[in-house]
Amino acid sequence: MSDRSGQVSGDEPAGGSLPARYGRRAIMLGAAAAGAGAAASLAGSGLAQAAPEAPEAGSAVQLGKSNKTKNTTVITATGGSGLSGHTSHKGSSGLVGIDDTTVKGSFGVSGHSAHGAGVIGFSTHATGIVGNGKTKGQSGVAGLDFCTTKGAHGLYGQSNNGDGVFGISFKGTGVVGQGNTSGESGVAGIDKAKSGGHGVFGQSHNGTAILATSANGIALEVDGKMKVKNAGVVSVPGGNKSAVVTHATVTPDSIVIATIQNPVSGVFIEGAEAAAGSFKITLSRNVASEVRVGWFILD
């Protein structure tokens, strides 16, 4: 293939000679992925037209036509990109790789790097890399880590001001994590902010924000302080034996746990009765001075 930089003429030379050669800045060729055997159709303007299979040795790649070969086409660059594809046509791709094999193990596009990124995608106004899958049990995008020691990642996401990893599903789970090693986690959330961050955040508009379940182990284990909004302290004034607490989440079926915070001899919690939007804490008798009672609501 010629390495001269020049424009390809729209007219082929007369006399049945080979098509005009062209420089690497203008080429769009049937793809090459060394070792992967992937092949891509060339796109000029509109659909590429079929061309007779040319001899293997010394054949020029033709613009706007289908170029066919039985062997791998290799492009080696020592001072730039081995292959660059560009398009300005809506819905088209700068570079396309297609795998037509009927068995697993081949790739539409394969990228390999000894010390950098095997494949990198960048977009100014859209998504850098998109993967689509239509087979049950398979993935639109899969990240695999074969490092023999800890510290690598099967899939890594980073964002300067947004979400490092974002998952959404219309009929399933947005993000799923599975772990098969004792002492490790299916999903781990780590917060390194100096204050005000969250290791794991769960939000639900009409359901359960975080669901913990375990058939044979512990569903939820907390190591540290626990803060909930369905808890607080109410004061029973002197001369009284009860106090009413208003709380929007309380229903008649709620369970209210109450404990006296400043014990008074002979005084104990007689009951904590839940109603719609409130609950009533009753002591065993009238108290001479204020008694503080801590409460916690369970549903």
N, C-alpha and C positions, 0 to 999 in steps of 0.2 A: 504494500500500500504506500502511496506517495505521501511524503511529509511536507510537500510544498503548500504554502498558504496562498490560495487564490480562489476566485469565484468560479463555480461550475456554469458553463454555458447552458442555456435552455435547449440548444440544438445539438444533436449528436453529430460527430464528424462524419463526413461522407465516405463512401467506399467500404462500408461494413467494418470500419475499424472499431477498436474497443471504445467504450464510453469515456468521456473526458474524466481524467483523474482530478481529485480535489484535495484540499488541505484538511487537517484534522479539526479545524474550527467549524467547517461546514458539514462534516460527516454526520449521517444518521444510519447506523448499520445494524444488521441482524446481530443481536446481542451476544456478548461473550462473558461467560462466567467460568473461569478455568477450573476444572475439576468437577463442576456442577453440571455441565453439559446443557445449560439452559439456552434457549434460542428465542429471539424476539423479532417480530416483524418490523420492517422499516416503514416510517410514515413520512411522506413528503407533504403534498397537499391533497387532501381527500384520501380515498382508499388506494392502497398500493396495488399495482397491477402485476400479475404473475410474469416472471421472466424465465426463459429456458435455463436449466441448470448449467452453469458455466464450468469449465475445467477447473480442477482444484488449484493447480499451480499458476500463480501470476494473474489471477482473475481480479478485476476491480469491483468494488462494491458500488452498486448503482442506486442513485437517488430515485425515490418515487416508485421503486419496483421491489418485488420480493426477491431476496437473495438467498439461495439455498446451497447448503453444503453438508456433507456427511460427517465432517470433522469439526473440532472446536476451533473457533476463530480467536486468536490471542492478540491483544494489543498491549504493548509494553511502553510505558512513558517513564523517562528518567527525570523530567523536569516539570511535570504537571499531572493532570488527570489522565488516566488511561482511556476513559470514554466519557464524553459529555453529551447529553441529549437535551434539547430545548424544544418547546412548543408554545405557540401563542393561540392555539385553537381550544375553545371551550370544551371541556369534557374529555380532552385527550391528555396524554402523559408525555413528559419529557423522555422517559425511558420505560420500556415495558418488557417484562420477562414472563414467558408463558411455559408452563410445564404440562404436556399432554400425556404423560405416562399414566398407565392404569394401576400402578402399584405405588405404595408409599416409599419414601426415601429420596425423591427428587425435589427440586426447588424451582419455583418460578424465577426467583432472584436470590442469589447467594452473595454475601459479602464477607470478606475475611481480612483481618488486620492483625499483624504481629503485636503491635503496641498501642494501637488506637481503636477507634470504634469500627466494628465490622460493617455496620450500616448506620448512617445518620440521616435524619429527615428534618428539614427546616421549612417553615412557611411563615410569611410575613402577616397574613391575615386569616389563616386557617390552621388545621391540624398538621403537625410535622410528619407524623406517620400514622396511617390508618390501616387496620387489619380487619377483614371481614371473613367470617366463617359460617358455613351452612350445614355442617355435619354434627350430629349429636355426639357429645363427648369431646368435641374438639374446641379450639379457641380461635377467636379472631386475632388475638396477639398472644404469644407465649414467650416467656422468658425462662431460660434454663441455665442453671449454674452447675458446672462440673468441677469446680475448684475442690481440691482434696483437703483443704483446711477451711476453717471458719473465717468469715469476714467478707465474703463475696455475696452477690445478690442475684437471684433468678430474674427479678424485675425491680427496676429502680426508677423512682419518679422524683423530680425536684422542681420547685417553683419558687421564684423570688418573692412574689406577692399573692399567689393563689394557692391552689391545692397541689401537693406533690403527686398524689394519686387520686383520681376521681372515678368512681364506678357508679353506673346507673343501669337498672334493669326494669323493663316494663312488666315482666311477668315472673321474674325470679329475684335473686339476691344481687344487690349492687356490687358488693365485694365479698369474696369468700377466701378464708385462709385455712389451710389444713396442715397439721404437724403430726409426724409419726415418730418423733423421738422423745423419750421420757425426759421430763424436766424442761422441755421447750414449749413453745406456744404456736397455736394455729395463726393467731394474729397478735402482734405486739405493737403497742403504742407508746412512744417515748417522748416526753416533753422536756426540752432543755432551756425553755424560757426562764428568765430570772424570777418572774412572778406572773400569775394570772393565766397560765397556759393549761392545757389538758393533755394528759397522756392518751386518753380515749374519750371521744365525744359521741354521744348518741342522742338523736332527736326524732320524735315521732309526733305527727299532728293528731292522729286519732288512735294510735295503737301503743305498743310497748316500746319505749326508747331503747332499753337494753334488756335482753332476755338471757338469763343464765340458767342452764340446765345440765345436770349430770346424773347418769344412771347409777353409777357406782362410786362417785367421788363427791367433791364439794362443789356445789353450784356457784357459790360466791364466797371469796375469801378477801377480807380487807385487812391490810397491814398498815396501820396509821389511823389518823383521825377520819371520821365519817360525818359529813354534814348533809342534812336533809331539811327540806322546807316543811315537811309534815311533822315537825317537832317544835317544841317551845316550852315556855314557862309561864304559868298564870298565878296570880296572887289571890288567895282567899282572905278578904279583909277581916280585921278583928271584929268580933261580935257576930260573925257569920260561919256557916259550915259548908258553903258551896260557892261555885263560880262557874259561869258559862263562857265558853270559848267559841267564837264564830270562825268557821273555816270552810271555804267553798268546796273542798274536795270530800268532806265528810258526808257519809250516807248512813241510814239506819243500820246497814250491815257492816259498817266499819268497826275495826277493833282499836280501842284506845287504851294505851298503857300509861298509867300515871304513878308517879312516885313523889313522896314529900322530900323537898330539898333541905329544909331546916326542921329536923325532927322535934316534935313536941310530945312530952310524956302523955301517954294515954290517947293520942290522936293518930288515926290511921285512915287510909283511903277506904271509904265504904263502897264507892262505885264510880264508874266513868261511863256515862250513858250517852250513846251516839244518837243523833237525829239528823234530819236533812239540813246540811249547812252549818251545824254546830254540835257541840257535845257539852255535857254538864258533869263536873267533878264534884263529888259529895264526900265530905269528911265524916268521921264518926260522931263528932259533936261540934258545937260552936267553939271557936277559938278566941282567946283573950286578945291576941295580937296577930298580925299578918303571918300567914303561912304560905310559902312558895311551893308550888307543885309543878314538877316537870311532866310533860306529856309527849307521846309519840303515837302517830296514827298509822295503822296497818290496814290494808284492804285485801 
